[in-house]
Amino acid sequence: MGSLTTFYQQNRRLVLTVFWLAVAVLFFAAIQERLAELRPSRYVQTTITGLLVGGIYALIALGIVVVNKASGVFNFAHGFMMILGGMIFFSFFSVAEVSPVAAALLAAATVVMVLSLGGWQTLREPRSLALGAAAVVALTVLMTLPNAEVGNQLPMFIRAIVGTLTGAVFIGLMIERFTIRPLIGQPLFASVLMTLAVAEVLRGVTNLLYGTVAIPLPIFSGLDRVGIPSPIRIEAPDLGGNIIVQTPLLIAFVLALVAFTIFVLFFRYTNVGLAMRASAENQTLAQSIGLRVRIILAVAWGIAAILAGTAGVLQGGATNLDVANMPLLALRAFPAVLLGGLESISGALVGGLVIGLVQEWANLLFRGTNAGTELAPYVVLMIVLIIRPEGLFGEKRIERI
């Protein structure tokens, strides 16, 4: 027994590699008959759908990574930030006329939270008051744009986008200021538990304001009028059938990648992004060179809320705004975060795409079950934690005494 233990300790990586290779061989042997029953067109369609779904997962994972990278907190409230952001978009998009009073109050509250990042005394400065007043007026005007002629939804989209961004920033800054910041210096576990508490509060607020019934978000309707087929049918007789691509899911995927790219450019090529990277590497060192770490953490939460709201709108447009299921979508993005690496932005993209593929292939192979949504992502999570806990692109941290 002792010799076996010694051999395992000396060859741990080799033993684990052989074990998981054996598991993979047995798994593919077990599903070989199922694969033989399927037409090649199903392989292609499942792969395409998996990548499209994975794009949404990648955007969700990015929001989780931003908060974790900046503060080390695993944000379990991200799913409810998604659904609330989607519902805010629905509120501005679906009504015929937005109340100027409500829009002004939301704009004023958000501007006050942003200006207070520099300290509440900033609100007393004439320049800050002038800029804040101008921002409130501009936001209010954009959020109350009247409906144009029939068939022109541009004003509705503009006011919905501005309203969602404003509401998301307000939610993110409120969460950071009144729930996370008071716990600075406390054990990290306390902050994680706080995000669970915030999740339940957001669930209650969403249920109170919007109910529990799934709401359709028709932002991708009318595609045929602009010459975009819905769905897209690709004839593939050589593959044994047609390939059908859901157009709303494809558009949501493209917009998710655009949002992902915008954030990466912001993170790498702006002063705020540089400060966020410095703070993420070492908060104490960043503070010693004059960076205001608390402001950076607040900015990170605001950006995470914007990413959550964007993901909620895209997912709601591709399917619907479901209070019960959308937060679970964020839970399925956690394996994507861990697969790519807790602090890796590029890893969030790769992890999201992989989890999307795994989910759709599991749904294909085990039809009639919930293996794709309720089992497969967490199997991947278990394997990642066993083989490479830091993720594919994560950094292994070594504690030296």
C-alpha positions in Angstrom: 0.0 0.0 0.0 2.8 2.4 0.9 4.6 1.8 -2.4 1.3 2.5 -4.3 0.9 5.7 -2.4 4.4 6.8 -3.2 4.0 5.9 -6.9 0.8 7.9 -7.0 2.3 10.9 -5.4 5.3 10.8 -7.7 3.2 10.3 -10.8 0.0 12.0 -9.9 -0.4 13.9 -13.2 0.3 10.9 -15.3 -2.2 8.7 -13.3 -4.9 11.3 -13.5 -4.3 11.7 -17.3 -4.6 8.0 -17.9 -7.7 7.8 -15.7 -9.6 10.6 -17.5 -8.5 9.2 -20.9 -10.0 5.8 -19.9 -13.2 7.6 -18.8 -13.3 9.4 -22.1 -12.9 6.2 -24.1 -15.6 4.4 -22.1 -17.9 7.4 -22.6 -17.5 7.6 -26.4 -17.9 3.8 -26.6 -21.2 4.1 -24.7 -22.6 6.9 -26.9 -21.3 5.4 -30.2 -24.7 3.8 -31.1 -26.5 7.1 -30.4 -24.1 9.0 -32.7 -24.6 6.4 -35.4 -28.4 7.0 -35.3 -28.0 10.7 -36.0 -27.6 12.4 -39.4 -24.4 14.5 -40.0 -26.6 17.6 -40.3 -27.6 17.2 -36.7 -23.9 17.3 -35.7 -23.4 20.6 -37.5 -26.6 22.2 -36.3 -25.9 21.2 -32.7 -22.4 22.6 -32.9 -23.7 25.9 -34.4 -26.4 26.2 -31.7 -23.9 25.4 -29.0 -21.6 28.2 -30.1 -24.4 30.6 -30.3 -25.6 29.7 -26.8 -22.0 29.9 -25.6 -21.7 33.5 -26.7 -24.4 34.5 -24.2 -22.6 32.4 -21.5 -19.3 34.1 -22.3 -20.9 37.6 -21.8 -22.4 36.4 -18.5 -19.1 34.9 -17.4 -17.3 38.1 -18.3 -19.5 40.1 -15.8 -18.7 37.5 -13.1 -15.0 37.7 -13.9 -14.9 41.5 -13.7 -16.2 41.5 -10.1 -14.0 38.6 -9.1 -10.9 40.1 -10.7 -11.4 43.5 -9.0 -12.5 42.4 -5.5 -12.1 38.6 -5.3 -15.8 38.2 -4.7 -17.8 35.5 -6.5 -21.0 37.3 -7.4 -24.0 35.0 -6.9 -26.4 37.8 -7.6 -25.3 38.2 -11.2 -28.3 36.2 -12.6 -30.8 38.4 -10.8 -29.0 41.5 -12.0 -29.5 40.1 -15.5 -33.2 39.6 -15.1 -33.7 43.0 -13.5 -31.7 44.7 -16.3 -33.8 42.9 -18.9 -37.0 43.9 -17.1 -35.9 47.6 -17.1 -35.3 47.4 -20.8 -38.8 45.9 -21.2 -40.3 48.7 -19.2 -38.8 51.4 -21.5 -39.4 49.5 -24.7 -43.0 48.3 -24.2 -44.7 51.4 -22.9 -46.2 54.1 -25.2 -44.9 57.0 -23.1 -42.3 57.2 -20.3 -43.1 59.4 -17.4 -40.7 62.3 -17.3 -40.8 62.4 -13.5 -39.8 58.8 -13.2 -37.1 59.2 -15.8 -35.7 62.3 -14.1 -35.7 60.6 -10.7 -33.8 57.6 -12.1 -31.3 59.9 -13.9 -30.8 62.0 -10.8 -30.3 59.1 -8.5 -27.7 57.5 -10.9 -25.8 60.8 -11.4 -25.7 61.4 -7.6 -24.3 57.8 -7.1 -21.6 58.4 -9.8 -20.6 61.8 -8.5 -20.4 60.5 -4.9 -17.6 58.1 -5.9 -15.3 61.0 -5.4 -16.8 61.6 -1.9 -20.1 63.2 -0.9 -18.3 66.6 -0.7 -18.0 66.5 -4.5 -21.7 67.2 -4.8 -21.1 70.6 -3.3 -18.7 71.7 -5.9 -20.2 74.1 -8.6 -18.5 72.3 -11.5 -19.8 68.9 -10.3 -23.3 70.3 -9.8 -23.3 71.8 -13.3 -22.1 68.6 -15.0 -24.5 66.5 -12.9 -27.5 68.8 -13.9 -26.5 68.6 -17.6 -26.2 64.8 -17.4 -29.7 64.5 -15.7 -31.3 66.6 -18.3 -29.7 64.7 -21.2 -30.6 61.3 -19.7 -34.1 62.4 -19.0 -34.6 63.6 -22.6 -33.2 60.4 -24.1 -35.3 58.2 -21.7 -38.5 60.1 -22.7 -38.2 60.1 -26.4 -41.7 60.0 -28.0 -42.8 57.2 -30.3 -42.3 58.1 -34.0 -44.5 57.0 -36.9 -45.7 53.5 -37.1 -42.9 51.0 -38.0 -40.1 53.2 -36.7 -38.9 51.6 -33.4 -35.6 53.6 -33.2 -36.8 56.0 -30.5 -38.1 53.1 -28.4 -34.7 51.3 -28.7 -32.8 54.5 -27.8 -34.8 55.2 -24.7 -34.7 51.5 -23.7 -30.9 51.3 -24.1 -30.3 54.5 -22.2 -32.8 53.6 -19.5 -31.2 50.1 -19.1 -27.7 51.5 -18.9 -28.7 54.1 -16.4 -30.6 51.6 -14.3 -27.8 49.1 -14.5 -25.2 51.6 -13.3 -27.5 52.6 -10.4 -28.1 49.0 -9.3 -24.4 48.1 -9.6 -23.2 51.2 -7.6 -26.0 50.7 -5.0 -24.9 47.1 -4.4 -21.3 48.0 -4.1 -21.8 51.1 -1.9 -24.3 49.7 0.6 -23.6 45.9 0.7 -20.0 45.2 -0.4 -18.0 48.2 0.7 -19.0 47.9 4.4 -17.5 44.4 4.4 -14.1 45.5 3.2 -11.6 44.1 5.7 -14.0 41.3 6.7 -13.5 37.6 5.7 -14.1 37.1 2.0 -16.8 34.5 2.8 -18.9 37.3 4.3 -19.0 39.2 1.0 -19.9 36.0 -0.9 -22.8 35.4 1.5 -23.8 39.1 1.0 -24.1 38.5 -2.8 -26.5 35.6 -2.0 -28.6 37.9 0.2 -28.5 40.6 -2.6 -29.7 37.9 -5.0 -32.8 37.2 -2.9 -33.5 40.9 -2.5 -33.3 41.4 -6.3 -35.5 38.3 -6.8 -38.2 39.8 -4.4 -38.0 43.2 -6.1 -38.4 41.6 -9.6 -41.3 39.5 -8.5 -43.0 42.4 -6.8 -42.6 44.7 -9.8 -43.0 42.4 -12.7 -44.6 39.2 -11.4 -43.4 35.6 -12.0 -44.8 35.0 -15.5 -42.3 34.8 -18.4 -42.5 37.9 -20.6 -41.6 38.0 -24.3 -39.2 40.7 -25.4 -39.8 41.3 -29.1 -36.6 43.1 -30.0 -35.8 40.7 -32.8 -39.3 40.7 -34.3 -40.0 41.9 -37.8 -36.7 40.6 -39.2 -38.4 39.5 -42.4 -39.3 43.2 -43.2 -35.6 44.1 -43.4 -34.7 41.0 -45.5 -33.4 38.8 -42.8 -35.0 35.3 -42.8 -36.1 33.9 -39.5 -35.1 31.1 -39.1 -32.2 30.7 -41.5 -32.5 27.4 -43.4 -29.3 26.0 -45.0 -29.9 23.2 -47.4 -27.3 20.5 -46.9 -28.4 17.3 -48.8 -24.9 15.9 -48.5 -25.3 15.9 -44.7 -28.7 14.3 -44.8 -30.9 17.2 -44.0 -31.3 21.0 -43.6 -29.5 23.1 -41.0 -31.7 25.5 -39.2 -30.3 28.5 -37.4 -32.5 30.5 -35.1 -32.0 34.1 -36.2 -32.7 35.8 -32.8 -30.1 33.5 -31.3 -27.6 34.4 -34.0 -28.1 38.1 -33.6 -27.8 37.8 -29.8 -24.6 36.0 -30.3 -23.1 38.7 -32.6 -24.2 41.5 -30.2 -22.7 39.6 -27.3 -19.4 39.3 -29.0 -19.6 43.1 -29.9 -20.2 43.9 -26.2 -17.4 41.5 -25.2 -15.0 43.2 -27.6 -16.0 46.7 -26.5 -15.2 45.8 -22.9 -11.8 44.2 -23.8 -10.8 47.4 -25.7 -12.0 49.5 -22.7 -10.1 47.3 -20.3 -6.8 47.4 -22.2 -6.7 50.9 -23.8 -8.2 53.3 -21.3 -6.9 54.8 -18.2 -9.8 53.4 -16.2 -9.1 50.0 -17.6 -5.4 50.3 -16.7 -6.3 51.3 -13.2 -8.7 48.3 -12.9 -5.9 45.9 -14.1 -3.5 47.4 -11.6 -6.0 47.1 -8.7 -6.8 43.5 -9.7 -3.1 42.5 -9.6 -2.4 44.0 -6.1 -4.8 46.3 -4.3 -2.3 47.3 -1.7 0.4 48.2 -4.2 -2.2 50.1 -6.4 -3.3 52.1 -3.4 0.3 52.9 -2.5 0.9 54.6 -5.9 -2.2 56.8 -5.6 -4.9 54.8 -7.2 -8.3 55.1 -5.4 -9.1 51.4 -5.1 -12.6 51.9 -3.6 -13.6 53.9 -6.7 -12.2 51.3 -9.0 -14.2 48.6 -7.2 -17.3 50.6 -7.6 -16.6 51.1 -11.3 -16.1 47.3 -11.6 -19.5 46.7 -10.1 -21.1 49.3 -12.3 -19.5 47.6 -15.4 -20.6 44.2 -14.2 -24.2 45.4 -13.9 -24.1 46.8 -17.4 -22.8 43.5 -18.7 -25.5 41.6 -16.7 -28.2 43.9 -18.1 -26.9 43.4 -21.7 -26.8 39.7 -21.3 -30.4 39.8 -19.8 -31.7 41.8 -22.8 -30.0 39.6 -25.4 -31.2 36.4 -23.7 -34.7 37.8 -23.2 -34.8 38.8 -26.9 -33.6 35.3 -28.0 -36.1 33.5 -25.7 -38.0 35.5 -23.1 -37.6 37.2 -19.8 -38.2 34.3 -17.4 -37.7 35.2 -13.7 -37.5 31.5 -12.8 -35.0 30.3 -15.5 -32.8 33.3 -16.3 -30.9 33.3 -12.9 -30.2 29.6 -13.5 -28.5 30.6 -16.7 -26.0 32.5 -14.7 -25.4 29.5 -12.5 -24.6 27.5 -15.7 -22.1 30.2 -16.5 -20.1 29.6 -13.3 -18.5 26.4 -14.8 -17.5 28.6 -17.8 -15.8 31.0 -15.4 -13.9 28.2 -13.6 -13.1 26.5 -16.9 -11.5 29.6 -18.4 -10.0 30.9 -15.1 -11.4 33.0 -12.4 -9.4 36.1 -13.4 -9.1 35.5 -17.2 -11.1 37.6 -19.5 -10.2 35.6 -22.6 -10.9 32.5 -20.5 -14.5 33.7 -20.0 -15.0 33.7 -23.8 -13.4 30.2 -24.3 -15.2 28.8 -21.2 -18.6 30.2 -22.4 -18.3 28.7 -25.8 -17.2 25.3 -24.4 -20.1 25.1 -21.9 -22.5 26.0 -24.7 -21.2 23.2 -26.9 -21.3 20.7 -24.0 -24.8 21.7 -23.1 -26.2 21.3 -26.6 -24.4 18.1 -27.3 -25.7 16.6 -24.1 -29.2 17.7 -25.0 -28.7 15.9 -28.4 -27.3 12.7 -27.0 -29.7 12.4 -24.1 -32.9 13.5 -25.6 -35.9 13.8 -23.4 -33.8 14.6 -20.3 -32.4 17.8 -18.8 -28.8 16.4 -19.0 -27.7 19.4 -21.1 -28.9 22.2 -18.8 -28.8 20.5 -15.3 -26.0 18.0 -15.5 -23.4 18.5 -18.2 -22.0 22.0 -17.2 -21.5 20.8 -13.6 -19.8 17.6 -14.7 -17.4 19.9 -16.6 -17.1 21.9 -13.4 -16.1 18.9 -11.4 -13.5 17.7 -13.9 -12.0 21.2 -14.1 -11.7 21.5 -10.3 -10.1 18.1 -10.1 -7.6 18.4 -13.0 -6.9 22.1 -13.2 -8.5 24.1 -10.4 -7.1 27.4 -11.6 -8.8 26.9 -15.0 -7.3 26.8 -18.6 -6.0 30.4 -18.5 -5.9 31.0 -14.8 -2.8 31.7 -12.8 -1.6 29.2 -10.3 -0.9 31.1 -7.0 2.0 29.9 -4.8 2.0 31.0 -1.2 5.5 31.5 0.1 6.3 31.7 3.8 
